[in-house]
């Protein structure tokens, strides 16, 4: 639902199911990432570690 709402407002959304996938998407993305929305607790790493990765 959040993806749909942001896209309707004109944002480009890169959705990821895992932190590793999020890192891959951000690395492959040519532009800047302006916003990161994440859970604080995830199976592979926490949101703070994802941000600094």
N, CA, C and O of each residue as an XYZ file, in Angstrom:
212
protein
N       0.821     -1.170      0.000
C       0.000      0.000      0.000
C       0.881      1.255      0.000
O       0.575      2.226     -0.691
N       1.958      1.236      0.762
C       2.861      2.393      0.803
C       3.491      2.625     -0.560
O       3.604      3.767     -1.003
N       3.901      1.555     -1.229
C       4.475      1.678     -2.571
C       3.485      2.347     -3.509
O       3.837      3.283     -4.227
N       2.269      1.878     -3.504
C       1.233      2.425     -4.372
C       1.001      3.912     -4.088
O       0.889      4.713     -5.017
N       0.930      4.271     -2.840
C       0.687      5.666     -2.469
C       1.837      6.568     -2.913
O       1.602      7.657     -3.438
N       3.078      6.123     -2.707
C       4.235      6.928     -3.105
C       4.323      7.062     -4.621
O       4.619      8.143     -5.131
N       4.067      5.973     -5.345
C       4.106      6.024     -6.801
C       3.030      6.951     -7.349
O       3.267      7.647     -8.337
N       1.871      6.973     -6.739
C       0.796      7.887     -7.170
C       1.192      9.352     -6.971
O       0.672     10.239     -7.647
N       2.104      9.595     -6.052
C       2.587     10.954     -5.814
C       3.791     11.301     -6.697
O       4.345     12.396     -6.594
N       4.191     10.370     -7.559
C       5.267     10.634     -8.502
C       6.641     10.136     -8.093
O       7.623     10.395     -8.789
N       6.727      9.433     -6.986
C       8.013      8.911     -6.530
C       8.351      7.608     -7.239
O       7.459      6.842     -7.602
N       9.623      7.364     -7.430
C      10.098      6.081     -7.921
C      10.397      5.222     -6.706
O      11.158      5.623     -5.826
N       9.802      4.050     -6.657
C       9.937      3.174     -5.495
C      10.700      1.914     -5.906
O      10.372      1.269     -6.902
N      11.707      1.585     -5.132
C      12.442      0.335     -5.329
C      12.125     -0.547     -4.123
O      12.693     -0.363     -3.047
N      11.240     -1.480     -4.302
C      10.843     -2.360     -3.208
C      11.741     -3.580     -3.131
O      12.093     -4.162     -4.157
N      12.110     -3.965     -1.929
C      12.973     -5.126     -1.723
C      12.399     -5.992     -0.611
O      11.840     -5.484      0.361
N      12.540     -7.290     -0.764
C      12.038     -8.232      0.235
C      13.039     -8.511      1.344
O      12.662     -8.924      2.441
N      14.318     -8.284      1.056
C      15.365     -8.556      2.039
C      16.373     -7.411      2.052
O      16.470     -6.669      1.074
N      17.118     -7.254      3.134
C      18.157     -6.223      3.164
C      19.209     -6.405      2.073
O      19.688     -5.422      1.507
N      19.570     -7.639      1.775
C      20.565     -7.899      0.729
C      20.038     -7.421     -0.627
O      20.783     -6.837     -1.414
N      18.772     -7.666     -0.895
C      18.161     -7.206     -2.141
C      18.119     -5.682     -2.180
O      18.346     -5.091     -3.236
N      17.835     -5.044     -1.065
C      17.810     -3.581     -0.999
C      19.183     -2.991     -1.303
O      19.290     -1.998     -2.022
N      20.216     -3.594     -0.763
C      21.582     -3.131     -1.028
C      21.905     -3.280     -2.512
O      22.496     -2.383     -3.113
N      21.522     -4.401     -3.099
C      21.770     -4.632     -4.528
C      21.043     -3.593     -5.374
O      21.632     -3.018     -6.289
N      19.772     -3.347     -5.077
C      18.999     -2.366     -5.830
C      19.606     -0.968     -5.724
O      19.709     -0.258     -6.724
N      20.001     -0.578     -4.536
C      20.589      0.744     -4.336
C      21.925      0.872     -5.048
O      22.247      1.931     -5.585
N      22.701     -0.201     -5.055
C      24.000     -0.190     -5.729
C      23.832     -0.076     -7.236
O      24.602      0.625     -7.893
N      22.846     -0.750     -7.784
C      22.612     -0.740     -9.224
C      21.902      0.528     -9.697
O      21.932      0.843    -10.887
N      21.273      1.250     -8.789
C      20.519      2.463     -9.136
C      21.484      3.580     -9.508
O      22.418      3.875     -8.762
N      21.255      4.206    -10.671
C      22.174      5.243    -11.177
C      22.092      6.544    -10.380
O      23.094      7.249    -10.258
N      20.935      6.873     -9.843
C      20.762      8.142     -9.141
C      20.922      8.014     -7.644
O      21.332      6.978     -7.120
N      20.586      9.098     -6.974
C      20.629      9.105     -5.508
C      19.388      8.442     -4.930
O      18.329      8.441     -5.557
N      19.518      7.890     -3.756
C      18.379      7.374     -2.994
C      18.068      8.432     -1.944
O      18.899      8.729     -1.087
N      16.868      8.999     -2.015
C      16.507     10.110     -1.144
C      15.796      9.689      0.137
O      15.736     10.456      1.098
N      15.261      8.481      0.152
C      14.509      8.029      1.320
C      14.666      6.523      1.462
O      14.568      5.784      0.482
N      14.907      6.077      2.677
C      14.960      4.644      2.983
C      13.916      4.366      4.055
O      13.981      4.910      5.157
N      12.960      3.518      3.720
C      11.953      3.085      4.695
C      12.218      1.620      4.974
O      12.237      0.802      4.054
N      12.420      1.286      6.230
C      12.784     -0.080      6.590
C      12.231     -0.440      7.960
O      11.881      0.434      8.752
N      12.159     -1.721      8.224
C      11.857     -2.191      9.571
C      13.117     -2.031     10.412
O      14.229     -2.053      9.886
N      12.942     -1.875     11.690
C      14.092     -1.793     12.585
C      14.688     -3.184     12.778
O      15.908     -3.336     12.831
N      13.835     -4.192     12.882
C      14.288     -5.569     13.087
C      13.929     -6.382     11.847
O      12.767     -6.452     11.446
N      14.955     -6.999     11.245
C      14.762     -7.856     10.072
C      15.602     -9.112     10.267
O      16.514     -9.117     11.094
N      15.314    -10.178      9.520
C      16.045    -11.437      9.715
C      17.552    -11.347      9.486
O      18.318    -11.921     10.261
N      18.000    -10.645      8.447
C      19.413    -10.660      8.086
C      20.231     -9.554      8.753
O      21.402     -9.759      9.073
N      19.631     -8.398      8.964
C      20.316     -7.280      9.622
C      19.259     -6.280     10.051
O      18.118     -6.347      9.594
N      19.627     -5.355     10.922
C      18.639     -4.367     11.349
C      18.666     -3.155     10.419
O      19.587     -3.014      9.614
N      17.681     -2.297     10.522
C      17.551     -1.142      9.641
C      18.716     -0.178      9.728
O      19.081      0.437      8.726
N      19.298     -0.035     10.881
C      20.441      0.875     11.045
C      21.634      0.345     10.259
O      22.308      1.113      9.572
N      21.906     -0.952     10.349
C      23.003     -1.539      9.585
C      22.743     -1.444      8.076
O      23.674     -1.222      7.302
N      21.497     -1.610      7.661
C      21.151     -1.474      6.260
C      21.454     -0.061      5.775
O      22.021      0.120      4.697
N      21.087      0.915      6.547
C      21.335      2.314      6.184
C      22.829      2.584      5.980
O      23.214      3.242      5.014
N      23.649      2.087      6.866
C      25.083      2.373      6.785
C      25.837      1.444      5.846
O      27.032      1.629      5.615
N      25.146      0.445      5.302
C      25.791     -0.482      4.393
C      25.865      0.103      3.060
O      26.381     -0.527      2.137
